[in-house]
């Protein structure tokens, strides 16, 4: 499990990205790079990192499901993900 502070930091970054999205786009089209540099660093969408919505794990993230590979495997084995079943041959 990720630390709660790391999860909270990602949520804060996502909020900042959403808040400054329009302003950032406007400054970019105008070519005002000084204005862009005055925006908060965490408002840049590049700084966002995908995390598992259940455990907060930053690695092994499966974008289609929004969870990490480990959580996906556990949930799939228990039959909690509709349409997914373990392959066996």
C-alpha positions as semicolon CSV with decimal commas, in nm:
position;residue;x (nm);y (nm);z (nm)
1;X;0,000;0,000;0,000
2;X;0,120;0,347;-0,084
3;X;0,148;0,607;0,186
4;X;-0,161;0,818;0,232
5;X;0,047;1,132;0,172
6;X;0,146;1,006;-0,174
7;X;-0,217;0,938;-0,264
8;X;-0,318;1,282;-0,137
9;X;-0,037;1,446;-0,336
10;X;-0,163;1,287;-0,658
11;X;-0,519;1,403;-0,586
12;X;-0,391;1,755;-0,525
13;X;-0,195;1,750;-0,852
14;X;-0,503;1,633;-1,043
15;X;-0,705;1,920;-0,893
16;X;-0,438;2,174;-0,990
17;X;-0,417;2,040;-1,346
18;X;-0,792;2,074;-1,385
19;X;-0,794;2,424;-1,231
20;X;-0,523;2,569;-1,457
21;X;-0,607;2,372;-1,772
22;X;-0,778;2,658;-1,958
23;X;-0,526;2,921;-1,848
24;X;-0,234;2,697;-1,946
25;X;-0,383;2,636;-2,291
26;X;-0,441;3,009;-2,346
27;X;-0,086;3,100;-2,244
28;X;0,053;2,828;-2,468
29;X;-0,134;2,952;-2,775
30;X;-0,017;3,308;-2,706
31;X;0,343;3,188;-2,668
32;X;0,369;3,351;-2,325
33;X;0,633;3,126;-2,170
34;X;0,702;3,368;-1,887
35;X;0,337;3,344;-1,785
36;X;0,354;2,966;-1,811
37;X;0,657;2,957;-1,584
38;X;0,462;3,152;-1,319
39;X;0,197;2,881;-1,293
40;X;0,242;2,622;-1,019
41;X;0,467;2,334;-1,122
42;X;0,215;2,075;-1,017
43;X;-0,043;2,222;-1,253
44;X;0,147;2,069;-1,545
45;X;-0,028;1,748;-1,664
46;X;0,312;1,583;-1,722
47;X;0,357;1,561;-1,345
48;X;0,051;1,338;-1,301
49;X;0,126;0,972;-1,243
50;X;-0,124;0,690;-1,273
51;X;-0,187;0,505;-0,948
52;X;-0,397;0,206;-0,852
53;X;-0,732;0,333;-0,726
54;X;-0,740;0,069;-0,451
55;X;-0,383;0,037;-0,322
56;X;-0,218;0,349;-0,464
57;X;0,060;0,144;-0,624
58;X;0,238;0,355;-0,890
59;X;0,386;0,070;-1,093
60;X;0,219;-0,202;-1,294
61;X;-0,085;0,017;-1,360
62;X;-0,345;-0,123;-1,600
63;X;-0,507;0,178;-1,766
64;X;-0,812;-0,011;-1,892
65;X;-0,916;-0,105;-1,538
66;X;-0,757;0,173;-1,331
67;X;-0,587;-0,071;-1,095
68;X;-0,245;-0,232;-1,057
69;X;-0,159;-0,573;-1,201
70;X;-0,148;-0,732;-0,856
71;X;-0,490;-0,602;-0,756
72;X;-0,623;-0,700;-1,098
73;X;-0,502;-1,058;-1,054
74;X;-0,655;-1,088;-0,707
75;X;-0,989;-0,945;-0,818
76;X;-0,998;-1,154;-1,137
77;X;-0,931;-1,473;-0,941
78;X;-1,219;-1,392;-0,707
79;X;-1,447;-1,314;-1,004
80;X;-1,495;-0,949;-0,910
81;X;-1,418;-0,811;-1,257
82;X;-1,700;-0,878;-1,505
83;X;-1,598;-1,037;-1,832
84;X;-1,256;-1,147;-1,710
85;X;-1,170;-1,506;-1,641
86;X;-0,846;-1,692;-1,593
87;X;-0,711;-1,851;-1,907
88;X;-0,625;-2,218;-1,882
89;X;-0,528;-2,465;-2,148
